[in-house]
């Protein structure tokens, strides 16, 4: 069995084909580094300054400060028209008008960033008091937005998993498999093990690149903060730390990668052609991502949706159940194509 696994690994990774995987990982690192940027429609520096002030306050002080600051900004910005009219009529002096305009520009420059603070303030009242933590989180938000369907992972699965079965037909080895008494079962077990192990390896390597780039570019500060205290994440999330959520999400997607690899093996052994198998597999995985409604129960069984990840929960049981389903489908297909009884297998070969 060990020699068969070694042979299958050599078949897909040998002759320096592993350099393709290295190239995919390098491309993934470059894309992640260039895409992982903190951007916002407001002044990040002003936002960070507000967060710094609030993080040093008690919850009671923060709850009093936010509405007070909101009232201050609104009163200054809202008085502009009246102040301009008073200045035009001579009711206020030039020095008074200049002093007001200085306050106005300062308040107006802070209004966009403070609007985000207000959104968090309103969100915080839906959370437990222990989860109302003010901290700078835009870097983690950018990281979370980046972890969606990973095409680098899909390319690795297509390039390395599909040939595990397709090349049997191009070399004629499948006819030997059908009449082999004991080697047939062992060979298919070896193929399944290689597909499962390689797909897990691809997923863990590629998602590890995301975390490595995140750490190299921004560090892992605030990783232990409650996820529900992040902007735009709200109360739909489970009460867990930021890092735990992203790690579990990556593990969930790694299991979905195994489901994808098993489905590719079924398609490739039926299609018997690398190009056709790749096209069908891409359609099978990607079409449900854009066609299945977000609230549909079909999402529990759509591989592409699983690889995309869920924003509202992390579930490891669903991909594990799907792995068992796809293992059953794979074994059924193999039993049909490669009968257990040697006599029927020989007859099938002779017919061909």
BALOBA-1460 file (C-alpha; in Angstrom, 3 decimals):
// residues 352
<rec num="1" residu="x" x="0.000" y="0.000" z="0.000"/>
<rec num="2" residu="x" x="2.813" y="2.388" z="0.868"/>
<rec num="3" residu="x" x="4.483" y="1.827" z="-2.489"/>
<rec num="4" residu="x" x="1.190" y="2.476" z="-4.285"/>
<rec num="5" residu="x" x="0.708" y="5.764" z="-2.428"/>
<rec num="6" residu="x" x="4.300" y="6.700" z="-3.274"/>
<rec num="7" residu="x" x="3.674" y="5.856" z="-6.946"/>
<rec num="8" residu="x" x="0.515" y="7.989" z="-7.087"/>
<rec num="9" residu="x" x="2.266" y="10.912" z="-5.384"/>
<rec num="10" residu="x" x="5.183" y="10.613" z="-7.783"/>
<rec num="11" residu="x" x="2.783" y="10.527" z="-10.717"/>
<rec num="12" residu="x" x="1.203" y="13.880" z="-9.834"/>
<rec num="13" residu="x" x="4.166" y="15.624" z="-8.162"/>
<rec num="14" residu="x" x="7.158" y="13.981" z="-9.833"/>
<rec num="15" residu="x" x="9.335" y="15.325" z="-12.657"/>
<rec num="16" residu="x" x="9.433" y="18.703" z="-10.902"/>
<rec num="17" residu="x" x="5.622" y="19.092" z="-11.157"/>
<rec num="18" residu="x" x="5.739" y="20.128" z="-7.501"/>
<rec num="19" residu="x" x="7.239" y="23.388" z="-8.745"/>
<rec num="20" residu="x" x="3.759" y="24.249" z="-10.043"/>
<rec num="21" residu="x" x="2.480" y="24.076" z="-6.460"/>
<rec num="22" residu="x" x="5.372" y="26.259" z="-5.310"/>
<rec num="23" residu="x" x="4.489" y="28.741" z="-8.050"/>
<rec num="24" residu="x" x="0.821" y="28.776" z="-6.982"/>
<rec num="25" residu="x" x="1.830" y="29.481" z="-3.365"/>
<rec num="26" residu="x" x="4.154" y="32.312" z="-4.450"/>
<rec num="27" residu="x" x="1.395" y="33.838" z="-6.594"/>
<rec num="28" residu="x" x="-1.001" y="33.460" z="-3.655"/>
<rec num="29" residu="x" x="1.421" y="35.282" z="-1.330"/>
<rec num="30" residu="x" x="1.889" y="38.145" z="-3.807"/>
<rec num="31" residu="x" x="-1.867" y="38.517" z="-4.404"/>
<rec num="32" residu="x" x="-2.602" y="38.415" z="-0.676"/>
<rec num="33" residu="x" x="0.071" y="40.979" z="0.162"/>
<rec num="34" residu="x" x="-1.089" y="43.384" z="-2.554"/>
<rec num="35" residu="x" x="-4.801" y="42.903" z="-1.741"/>
<rec num="36" residu="x" x="-4.533" y="43.133" z="2.034"/>
<rec num="37" residu="x" x="-4.867" y="46.898" z="2.308"/>
<rec num="38" residu="x" x="-6.692" y="48.917" z="4.930"/>
<rec num="39" residu="x" x="-8.985" y="51.356" z="3.145"/>
<rec num="40" residu="x" x="-12.065" y="53.265" z="4.234"/>
<rec num="41" residu="x" x="-14.376" y="56.093" z="3.166"/>
<rec num="42" residu="x" x="-13.288" y="58.110" z="6.190"/>
<rec num="43" residu="x" x="-10.065" y="59.325" z="7.725"/>
<rec num="44" residu="x" x="-8.374" y="56.287" z="9.249"/>
<rec num="45" residu="x" x="-6.159" y="58.471" z="11.435"/>
<rec num="46" residu="x" x="-9.163" y="60.261" z="12.948"/>
<rec num="47" residu="x" x="-10.906" y="56.921" z="13.454"/>
<rec num="48" residu="x" x="-7.824" y="55.506" z="15.191"/>
<rec num="49" residu="x" x="-7.674" y="58.599" z="17.402"/>
<rec num="50" residu="x" x="-11.300" y="58.134" z="18.486"/>
<rec num="51" residu="x" x="-10.702" y="54.430" z="19.124"/>
<rec num="52" residu="x" x="-7.618" y="55.280" z="21.190"/>
<rec num="53" residu="x" x="-9.630" y="57.690" z="23.358"/>
<rec num="54" residu="x" x="-12.537" y="55.281" z="23.831"/>
<rec num="55" residu="x" x="-10.322" y="52.288" z="24.626"/>
<rec num="56" residu="x" x="-8.890" y="54.193" z="27.586"/>
<rec num="57" residu="x" x="-12.343" y="54.967" z="28.996"/>
<rec num="58" residu="x" x="-14.590" y="52.797" z="31.088"/>
<rec num="59" residu="x" x="-17.786" y="51.539" z="29.457"/>
<rec num="60" residu="x" x="-19.828" y="54.087" z="31.365"/>
<rec num="61" residu="x" x="-17.567" y="56.935" z="30.255"/>
<rec num="62" residu="x" x="-17.641" y="55.736" z="26.624"/>
<rec num="63" residu="x" x="-21.427" y="55.489" z="26.654"/>
<rec num="64" residu="x" x="-21.617" y="59.113" z="27.796"/>
<rec num="65" residu="x" x="-18.869" y="60.394" z="25.508"/>
<rec num="66" residu="x" x="-20.258" y="59.167" z="22.179"/>
<rec num="67" residu="x" x="-23.670" y="60.927" z="22.282"/>
<rec num="68" residu="x" x="-22.035" y="64.046" z="23.714"/>
<rec num="69" residu="x" x="-19.488" y="64.162" z="20.888"/>
<rec num="70" residu="x" x="-22.219" y="63.476" z="18.329"/>
<rec num="71" residu="x" x="-24.224" y="66.417" z="19.656"/>
<rec num="72" residu="x" x="-21.140" y="68.665" z="19.552"/>
<rec num="73" residu="x" x="-20.323" y="67.820" z="15.917"/>
<rec num="74" residu="x" x="-23.958" y="68.165" z="14.839"/>
<rec num="75" residu="x" x="-24.381" y="71.544" z="16.533"/>
<rec num="76" residu="x" x="-21.236" y="72.965" z="14.921"/>
<rec num="77" residu="x" x="-21.869" y="71.620" z="11.417"/>
<rec num="78" residu="x" x="-25.565" y="72.470" z="11.522"/>
<rec num="79" residu="x" x="-24.917" y="76.089" z="12.447"/>
<rec num="80" residu="x" x="-23.037" y="76.938" z="9.243"/>
<rec num="81" residu="x" x="-25.943" y="78.446" z="7.295"/>
<rec num="82" residu="x" x="-27.056" y="80.565" z="10.253"/>
<rec num="83" residu="x" x="-23.499" y="81.767" z="10.914"/>
<rec num="84" residu="x" x="-23.043" y="82.743" z="7.249"/>
<rec num="85" residu="x" x="-26.292" y="84.709" z="7.337"/>
<rec num="86" residu="x" x="-25.279" y="86.430" z="10.584"/>
<rec num="87" residu="x" x="-21.892" y="87.345" z="9.143"/>
<rec num="88" residu="x" x="-23.506" y="88.724" z="5.971"/>
<rec num="89" residu="x" x="-25.903" y="90.861" z="8.018"/>
<rec num="90" residu="x" x="-23.140" y="92.070" z="10.312"/>
<rec num="91" residu="x" x="-24.507" y="90.304" z="13.406"/>
<rec num="92" residu="x" x="-21.112" y="88.638" z="13.972"/>
<rec num="93" residu="x" x="-17.652" y="90.055" z="13.452"/>
<rec num="94" residu="x" x="-15.006" y="88.707" z="11.091"/>
<rec num="95" residu="x" x="-12.977" y="87.332" z="14.000"/>
<rec num="96" residu="x" x="-16.020" y="85.517" z="15.364"/>
<rec num="97" residu="x" x="-16.772" y="84.110" z="11.910"/>
<rec num="98" residu="x" x="-13.169" y="82.910" z="11.477"/>
<rec num="99" residu="x" x="-13.232" y="81.269" z="14.899"/>
<rec num="100" residu="x" x="-16.444" y="79.453" z="14.002"/>
<rec num="101" residu="x" x="-15.143" y="78.318" z="10.608"/>
<rec num="102" residu="x" x="-12.072" y="76.850" z="12.286"/>
<rec num="103" residu="x" x="-14.348" y="74.785" z="14.533"/>
<rec num="104" residu="x" x="-16.525" y="73.915" z="11.544"/>
<rec num="105" residu="x" x="-13.672" y="72.501" z="9.442"/>
<rec num="106" residu="x" x="-12.405" y="70.501" z="12.419"/>
<rec num="107" residu="x" x="-15.875" y="69.058" z="13.133"/>
<rec num="108" residu="x" x="-16.616" y="68.397" z="9.453"/>
<rec num="109" residu="x" x="-13.322" y="66.512" z="8.995"/>
<rec num="110" residu="x" x="-14.270" y="64.229" z="11.909"/>
<rec num="111" residu="x" x="-17.906" y="63.636" z="10.970"/>
<rec num="112" residu="x" x="-17.341" y="60.712" z="8.548"/>
<rec num="113" residu="x" x="-15.060" y="58.792" z="10.940"/>
<rec num="114" residu="x" x="-17.322" y="59.520" z="13.890"/>
<rec num="115" residu="x" x="-20.343" y="58.223" z="11.959"/>
<rec num="116" residu="x" x="-18.635" y="54.809" z="12.018"/>
<rec num="117" residu="x" x="-18.051" y="55.188" z="15.745"/>
<rec num="118" residu="x" x="-21.765" y="55.885" z="16.176"/>
<rec num="119" residu="x" x="-22.622" y="52.751" z="14.206"/>
<rec num="120" residu="x" x="-20.474" y="50.704" z="16.561"/>
<rec num="121" residu="x" x="-21.999" y="52.497" z="19.548"/>
<rec num="122" residu="x" x="-25.493" y="51.453" z="18.457"/>
<rec num="123" residu="x" x="-24.281" y="47.935" z="17.727"/>
<rec num="124" residu="x" x="-22.630" y="47.624" z="21.146"/>
<rec num="125" residu="x" x="-25.961" y="47.853" z="22.950"/>
<rec num="126" residu="x" x="-26.944" y="44.548" z="21.290"/>
<rec num="127" residu="x" x="-23.915" y="42.865" z="22.841"/>
<rec num="128" residu="x" x="-23.102" y="41.703" z="26.333"/>
<rec num="129" residu="x" x="-21.168" y="44.265" z="28.336"/>
<rec num="130" residu="x" x="-18.144" y="41.952" z="28.342"/>
<rec num="131" residu="x" x="-18.030" y="42.154" z="24.527"/>
<rec num="132" residu="x" x="-18.253" y="45.947" z="24.252"/>
<rec num="133" residu="x" x="-14.546" y="46.457" z="23.563"/>
<rec num="134" residu="x" x="-13.232" y="49.449" z="21.627"/>
<rec num="135" residu="x" x="-10.114" y="48.689" z="19.577"/>
<rec num="136" residu="x" x="-8.662" y="49.385" z="16.128"/>
<rec num="137" residu="x" x="-9.941" y="46.571" z="13.928"/>
<rec num="138" residu="x" x="-9.748" y="47.716" z="10.306"/>
<rec num="139" residu="x" x="-6.818" y="45.394" z="9.608"/>
<rec num="140" residu="x" x="-8.778" y="42.344" z="10.779"/>
<rec num="141" residu="x" x="-11.792" y="43.572" z="8.835"/>
<rec num="142" residu="x" x="-9.680" y="43.725" z="5.658"/>
<rec num="143" residu="x" x="-8.376" y="40.223" z="6.364"/>
<rec num="144" residu="x" x="-11.912" y="38.899" z="6.846"/>
<rec num="145" residu="x" x="-13.125" y="40.418" z="3.584"/>
<rec num="146" residu="x" x="-10.268" y="38.718" z="1.728"/>
<rec num="147" residu="x" x="-11.055" y="35.169" z="2.910"/>
<rec num="148" residu="x" x="-13.586" y="34.153" z="0.266"/>
<rec num="149" residu="x" x="-13.489" y="31.557" z="-2.529"/>
<rec num="150" residu="x" x="-9.794" y="31.004" z="-3.258"/>
<rec num="151" residu="x" x="-9.035" y="30.392" z="-6.933"/>
<rec num="152" residu="x" x="-5.427" y="29.482" z="-6.151"/>
<rec num="153" residu="x" x="-6.783" y="26.511" z="-4.199"/>
<rec num="154" residu="x" x="-9.126" y="25.580" z="-7.045"/>
<rec num="155" residu="x" x="-6.272" y="25.684" z="-9.553"/>
<rec num="156" residu="x" x="-4.184" y="23.391" z="-7.324"/>
<rec num="157" residu="x" x="-7.088" y="20.924" z="-7.042"/>
<rec num="158" residu="x" x="-7.717" y="20.950" z="-10.796"/>
<rec num="159" residu="x" x="-4.037" y="20.596" z="-11.716"/>
<rec num="160" residu="x" x="-3.105" y="17.813" z="-9.289"/>
<rec num="161" residu="x" x="-6.279" y="15.880" z="-8.391"/>
<rec num="162" residu="x" x="-7.931" y="15.382" z="-11.780"/>
<rec num="163" residu="x" x="-4.927" y="13.555" z="-13.350"/>
<rec num="164" residu="x" x="-4.989" y="10.940" z="-10.556"/>
<rec num="165" residu="x" x="-7.646" y="9.038" z="-12.532"/>
<rec num="166" residu="x" x="-7.556" y="10.558" z="-16.014"/>
<rec num="167" residu="x" x="-4.012" y="9.429" z="-16.708"/>
<rec num="168" residu="x" x="-5.031" y="5.833" z="-16.164"/>
<rec num="169" residu="x" x="-6.994" y="6.031" z="-19.401"/>
<rec num="170" residu="x" x="-4.321" y="7.808" z="-21.421"/>
<rec num="171" residu="x" x="-1.764" y="5.116" z="-20.509"/>
<rec num="172" residu="x" x="-4.118" y="2.109" z="-20.693"/>
<rec num="173" residu="x" x="-3.400" y="1.097" z="-17.083"/>
<rec num="174" residu="x" x="-7.143" y="1.004" z="-16.294"/>
<rec num="175" residu="x" x="-7.545" y="-2.264" z="-18.181"/>
<rec num="176" residu="x" x="-4.997" y="-3.885" z="-15.884"/>
<rec num="177" residu="x" x="-6.791" y="-2.457" z="-12.868"/>
<rec num="178" residu="x" x="-10.050" y="-4.085" z="-13.918"/>
<rec num="179" residu="x" x="-8.625" y="-7.614" z="-14.070"/>
<rec num="180" residu="x" x="-6.225" y="-7.379" z="-11.140"/>
<rec num="181" residu="x" x="-7.510" y="-9.588" z="-8.315"/>
<rec num="182" residu="x" x="-6.157" y="-7.830" z="-5.231"/>
<rec num="183" residu="x" x="-4.276" y="-4.804" z="-6.534"/>
<rec num="184" residu="x" x="-7.440" y="-3.166" z="-7.855"/>
<rec num="185" residu="x" x="-8.920" y="-2.410" z="-4.425"/>
<rec num="186" residu="x" x="-5.576" y="-1.374" z="-2.946"/>
<rec num="187" residu="x" x="-4.859" y="0.919" z="-5.876"/>
<rec num="188" residu="x" x="-8.180" y="2.750" z="-5.534"/>
<rec num="189" residu="x" x="-7.703" y="3.078" z="-1.791"/>
<rec num="190" residu="x" x="-4.257" y="4.547" z="-2.486"/>
<rec num="191" residu="x" x="-5.754" y="6.986" z="-5.003"/>
<rec num="192" residu="x" x="-8.416" y="8.119" z="-2.527"/>
<rec num="193" residu="x" x="-5.838" y="8.584" z="0.221"/>
<rec num="194" residu="x" x="-3.606" y="10.624" z="-2.103"/>
<rec num="195" residu="x" x="-6.546" y="12.795" z="-3.187"/>
<rec num="196" residu="x" x="-7.668" y="13.412" z="0.394"/>
<rec num="197" residu="x" x="-4.171" y="14.102" z="1.731"/>
<rec num="198" residu="x" x="-3.141" y="16.324" z="-1.190"/>
<rec num="199" residu="x" x="-6.345" y="18.403" z="-1.042"/>
<rec num="200" residu="x" x="-5.877" y="18.947" z="2.700"/>
<rec num="201" residu="x" x="-2.237" y="19.856" z="2.072"/>
<rec num="202" residu="x" x="-3.179" y="22.393" z="-0.630"/>
<rec num="203" residu="x" x="-5.825" y="24.025" z="1.570"/>
<rec num="204" residu="x" x="-3.656" y="24.226" z="4.683"/>
<rec num="205" residu="x" x="-0.684" y="25.602" z="2.728"/>
<rec num="206" residu="x" x="-2.705" y="28.232" z="0.901"/>
<rec num="207" residu="x" x="-4.688" y="29.375" z="3.950"/>
<rec num="208" residu="x" x="-1.471" y="29.419" z="5.992"/>
<rec num="209" residu="x" x="-0.103" y="31.882" z="3.448"/>
<rec num="210" residu="x" x="-3.019" y="34.211" z="4.251"/>
<rec num="211" residu="x" x="-2.210" y="34.149" z="7.963"/>
<rec num="212" residu="x" x="1.534" y="34.468" z="7.347"/>
<rec num="213" residu="x" x="1.057" y="37.533" z="5.144"/>
<rec num="214" residu="x" x="-1.398" y="39.026" z="7.635"/>
<rec num="215" residu="x" x="1.153" y="38.594" z="10.416"/>
<rec num="216" residu="x" x="4.039" y="39.920" z="8.327"/>
<rec num="217" residu="x" x="2.135" y="42.980" z="7.118"/>
<rec num="218" residu="x" x="0.086" y="43.959" z="10.165"/>
<rec num="219" residu="x" x="0.939" y="41.623" z="13.028"/>
<rec num="220" residu="x" x="-1.636" y="39.796" z="15.131"/>
<rec num="221" residu="x" x="-2.519" y="42.557" z="17.546"/>
<rec num="222" residu="x" x="-6.035" y="42.329" z="19.033"/>
<rec num="223" residu="x" x="-6.398" y="38.736" z="17.785"/>
<rec num="224" residu="x" x="-7.968" y="37.722" z="21.104"/>
<rec num="225" residu="x" x="-10.672" y="40.414" z="21.001"/>
<rec num="226" residu="x" x="-14.328" y="39.348" z="20.662"/>
<rec num="227" residu="x" x="-15.328" y="39.059" z="17.027"/>
<rec num="228" residu="x" x="-18.754" y="40.596" z="17.621"/>
<rec num="229" residu="x" x="-17.176" y="43.904" z="18.570"/>
<rec num="230" residu="x" x="-15.798" y="44.401" z="15.044"/>
<rec num="231" residu="x" x="-17.343" y="46.870" z="12.601"/>
<rec num="232" residu="x" x="-20.154" y="45.466" z="10.422"/>
<rec num="233" residu="x" x="-20.064" y="42.068" z="12.079"/>
<rec num="234" residu="x" x="-22.966" y="42.550" z="14.460"/>
<rec num="235" residu="x" x="-24.733" y="40.074" z="16.689"/>
<rec num="236" residu="x" x="-25.041" y="37.371" z="14.004"/>
<rec num="237" residu="x" x="-21.622" y="36.028" z="14.981"/>
<rec num="238" residu="x" x="-20.840" y="33.512" z="17.635"/>
<rec num="239" residu="x" x="-19.120" y="34.822" z="20.728"/>
<rec num="240" residu="x" x="-15.514" y="33.908" z="19.979"/>
<rec num="241" residu="x" x="-12.177" y="35.604" z="19.410"/>
<rec num="242" residu="x" x="-11.228" y="37.008" z="16.007"/>
<rec num="243" residu="x" x="-8.374" y="34.569" z="15.424"/>
<rec num="244" residu="x" x="-10.420" y="31.551" z="16.502"/>
<rec num="245" residu="x" x="-13.159" y="32.460" z="14.035"/>
<rec num="246" residu="x" x="-10.777" y="32.812" z="11.086"/>
<rec num="247" residu="x" x="-8.904" y="29.613" z="11.998"/>
<rec num="248" residu="x" x="-12.156" y="27.634" z="12.229"/>
<rec num="249" residu="x" x="-13.355" y="29.157" z="8.974"/>
<rec num="250" residu="x" x="-10.121" y="28.091" z="7.281"/>
<rec num="251" residu="x" x="-10.430" y="24.562" z="8.695"/>
<rec num="252" residu="x" x="-14.029" y="24.384" z="7.458"/>
<rec num="253" residu="x" x="-12.926" y="25.439" z="3.978"/>
<rec num="254" residu="x" x="-10.071" y="22.908" z="4.096"/>
<rec num="255" residu="x" x="-12.648" y="20.158" z="4.676"/>
<rec num="256" residu="x" x="-14.694" y="21.513" z="1.781"/>
<rec num="257" residu="x" x="-11.518" y="21.245" z="-0.314"/>
<rec num="258" residu="x" x="-11.553" y="17.498" z="0.411"/>
<rec num="259" residu="x" x="-15.186" y="17.390" z="-0.796"/>
<rec num="260" residu="x" x="-14.116" y="19.220" z="-3.950"/>
<rec num="261" residu="x" x="-11.246" y="16.790" z="-4.546"/>
<rec num="262" residu="x" x="-13.537" y="13.763" z="-4.143"/>
<rec num="263" residu="x" x="-16.062" y="15.248" z="-6.561"/>
<rec num="264" residu="x" x="-13.255" y="15.897" z="-9.052"/>
<rec num="265" residu="x" x="-12.201" y="12.255" z="-8.811"/>
<rec num="266" residu="x" x="-15.737" y="11.070" z="-9.598"/>
<rec num="267" residu="x" x="-16.040" y="13.451" z="-12.559"/>
<rec num="268" residu="x" x="-12.594" y="12.592" z="-13.920"/>
<rec num="269" residu="x" x="-13.067" y="8.816" z="-13.726"/>
<rec num="270" residu="x" x="-16.356" y="9.162" z="-15.641"/>
<rec num="271" residu="x" x="-15.203" y="11.761" z="-18.183"/>
<rec num="272" residu="x" x="-11.826" y="9.998" z="-18.720"/>
<rec num="273" residu="x" x="-10.270" y="13.189" z="-20.116"/>
<rec num="274" residu="x" x="-8.337" y="15.900" z="-18.278"/>
<rec num="275" residu="x" x="-9.682" y="18.867" z="-20.281"/>
<rec num="276" residu="x" x="-13.309" y="17.723" z="-20.212"/>
<rec num="277" residu="x" x="-13.046" y="16.849" z="-16.510"/>
<rec num="278" residu="x" x="-11.615" y="20.276" z="-15.704"/>
<rec num="279" residu="x" x="-14.403" y="22.124" z="-17.555"/>
<rec num="280" residu="x" x="-17.173" y="20.025" z="-15.974"/>
<rec num="281" residu="x" x="-15.605" y="20.277" z="-12.516"/>
<rec num="282" residu="x" x="-15.263" y="24.065" z="-12.761"/>
<rec num="283" residu="x" x="-18.922" y="24.367" z="-13.767"/>
<rec num="284" residu="x" x="-20.022" y="21.941" z="-11.035"/>
<rec num="285" residu="x" x="-18.226" y="23.904" z="-8.312"/>
<rec num="286" residu="x" x="-18.645" y="27.514" z="-9.469"/>
<rec num="287" residu="x" x="-22.182" y="27.698" z="-10.934"/>
<rec num="288" residu="x" x="-23.958" y="27.073" z="-7.573"/>
<rec num="289" residu="x" x="-21.969" y="29.937" z="-6.026"/>
<rec num="290" residu="x" x="-23.887" y="32.465" z="-8.156"/>
<rec num="291" residu="x" x="-27.174" y="30.596" z="-8.674"/>
<rec num="292" residu="x" x="-28.129" y="29.180" z="-5.264"/>
<rec num="293" residu="x" x="-29.933" y="31.755" z="-3.032"/>
<rec num="294" residu="x" x="-28.067" y="32.636" z="0.151"/>
<rec num="295" residu="x" x="-30.882" y="31.376" z="2.392"/>
<rec num="296" residu="x" x="-31.367" y="28.068" z="0.597"/>
<rec num="297" residu="x" x="-30.682" y="24.765" z="2.363"/>
<rec num="298" residu="x" x="-28.807" y="23.687" z="-0.760"/>
<rec num="299" residu="x" x="-25.910" y="25.770" z="0.556"/>
<rec num="300" residu="x" x="-25.225" y="22.925" z="2.991"/>
<rec num="301" residu="x" x="-24.341" y="20.697" z="0.040"/>
<rec num="302" residu="x" x="-22.840" y="23.102" z="-2.496"/>
<rec num="303" residu="x" x="-19.073" y="22.691" z="-2.553"/>
<rec num="304" residu="x" x="-18.440" y="26.104" z="-4.093"/>
<rec num="305" residu="x" x="-20.491" y="27.832" z="-1.387"/>
<rec num="306" residu="x" x="-18.577" y="25.910" z="1.273"/>
<rec num="307" residu="x" x="-15.229" y="26.936" z="-0.238"/>
<rec num="308" residu="x" x="-16.431" y="30.523" z="-0.274"/>
<rec num="309" residu="x" x="-16.985" y="30.411" z="3.495"/>
<rec num="310" residu="x" x="-19.828" y="31.594" z="5.675"/>
<rec num="311" residu="x" x="-19.994" y="35.033" z="7.207"/>
<rec num="312" residu="x" x="-22.461" y="34.073" z="9.891"/>
<rec num="313" residu="x" x="-21.245" y="30.819" z="11.390"/>
<rec num="314" residu="x" x="-18.423" y="28.313" z="11.354"/>
<rec num="315" residu="x" x="-19.587" y="24.742" z="10.918"/>
<rec num="316" residu="x" x="-17.230" y="21.751" z="10.689"/>
<rec num="317" residu="x" x="-19.948" y="19.095" z="10.855"/>
<rec num="318" residu="x" x="-21.499" y="20.024" z="7.496"/>
<rec num="319" residu="x" x="-18.312" y="19.555" z="5.422"/>
<rec num="320" residu="x" x="-17.516" y="16.362" z="7.359"/>
<rec num="321" residu="x" x="-20.968" y="14.999" z="6.480"/>
<rec num="322" residu="x" x="-20.412" y="15.983" z="2.850"/>
<rec num="323" residu="x" x="-17.060" y="14.176" z="2.843"/>
<rec num="324" residu="x" x="-18.841" y="10.978" z="3.915"/>
<rec num="325" residu="x" x="-21.459" y="11.499" z="1.192"/>
<rec num="326" residu="x" x="-18.803" y="12.001" z="-1.486"/>
<rec num="327" residu="x" x="-16.824" y="9.001" z="-0.250"/>
<rec num="328" residu="x" x="-19.954" y="6.888" z="-0.644"/>
<rec num="329" residu="x" x="-20.522" y="8.299" z="-4.156"/>
<rec num="330" residu="x" x="-16.886" y="7.682" z="-5.089"/>
<rec num="331" residu="x" x="-16.913" y="4.087" z="-3.845"/>
<rec num="332" residu="x" x="-20.211" y="3.407" z="-5.649"/>
<rec num="333" residu="x" x="-18.838" y="4.756" z="-8.936"/>
<rec num="334" residu="x" x="-15.670" y="2.688" z="-8.557"/>
<rec num="335" residu="x" x="-17.674" y="-0.496" z="-7.883"/>
<rec num="336" residu="x" x="-19.701" y="0.118" z="-11.030"/>
<rec num="337" residu="x" x="-16.705" y="0.863" z="-13.229"/>
<rec num="338" residu="x" x="-14.421" y="-1.729" z="-11.635"/>
<rec num="339" residu="x" x="-16.577" y="-4.740" z="-10.605"/>
<rec num="340" residu="x" x="-15.491" y="-6.781" z="-7.632"/>
<rec num="341" residu="x" x="-15.799" y="-10.099" z="-9.433"/>
<rec num="342" residu="x" x="-12.838" y="-10.823" z="-11.656"/>
<rec num="343" residu="x" x="-14.956" y="-12.682" z="-14.242"/>
<rec num="344" residu="x" x="-17.268" y="-9.748" z="-14.922"/>
<rec num="345" residu="x" x="-14.273" y="-7.410" z="-15.044"/>
<rec num="346" residu="x" x="-12.587" y="-9.586" z="-17.697"/>
<rec num="347" residu="x" x="-15.793" y="-9.606" z="-19.724"/>
<rec num="348" residu="x" x="-15.980" y="-5.816" z="-19.569"/>
<rec num="349" residu="x" x="-12.391" y="-5.556" z="-20.816"/>
<rec num="350" residu="x" x="-13.061" y="-7.999" z="-23.643"/>
<rec num="351" residu="x" x="-16.134" y="-6.010" z="-24.727"/>
<rec num="352" residu="x" x="-13.981" y="-2.901" z="-25.011"/>
